[in-house]
Amino acid sequence: MKTIAAALLTTIAAASAAFAIEPVPGSITYGGAQPRLEQAPAGSNFFHTFHLNGTEVHEIYKVNADRTVSLVSRSTSND
């Protein structure tokens, strides 16, 4: 199961910019923000969870080679 999840994350992270997900209020990159992660390894992924209009939002970000982050996946669930 972990292998499938890792393969899925790799596939998502490698997706073309044509399929880029737009940030929403609460997203780390919302409003054009470009945070830089100095200690995270390039190519690694991390999760971000927040609430938006009564919905729990789960996002996956990828750390780019220049240490900026890119939003690669979003899912939601009702509280």
N, C-alpha and C positions, 0 to 999 in steps of 0.2 A: 504494500500500500504506500509506503514511504517513497518507493521508487517511482510509482505512478505520479504521486504528488510532485516530486522533484522534476520529473519529465514535463509535467503540465506547467510548472512555474518557468522552466527553461523555455518552453515553447511560447508562453505568454510574453516573457521578457524579450524574446527574439522577434516578436511581431513587428511588422512594418509601421512606420510613423503614420501611414494612411489609416491605421486603425486606432490611433491615439484616443484615449479616453479624456474627455474634458473635465477639469476639476470643478467641484461644486463647493458651496460654502461649507467649510469644515475640513476640506482637503488641504493637505500640507502645501500644495502648489497653487491654491486658489488665489486669484487676483494677480497672477504673474510672479508670485514669490518663487525664488530659486535658492532654497537652503543648500548649504554645503556641509557634508558630513566628513569631517577630517579623519576619523578613526575607523570608519566602516570600510571594509575591503571593496574595491570596485567590482561590480558584477554581483554583489550580494543583494538579497531581497530583505525587506522588512515590512511589517504589518502596521496599519494605523486604523483605529476604530473610533467612531464618533457617532453622535445622534443628530439627525436632520429631520425635522417635522414629524417626530414620533417614530422614526424608523432608524434602526441601528445600521450603520454603514461600515463595511469592512473593505479596506483598500490594501493593495499590495504595491509597494514601490521598489524600484531597482536603483542601485547606486551606480551612476555612470563613471567612466574613467576620469572625468574632471571633478568628481566628488559631488556633482549636483545629483538630484533625484528625478526619476521619471515615474509617473503613475502608469502601472501596467494592467491593473485589474480592480474591479469594484463589484461587490455584491451587497445585497441588503436583506434585512430580516425585520419583521415587525416585532415590537417589544411585547 
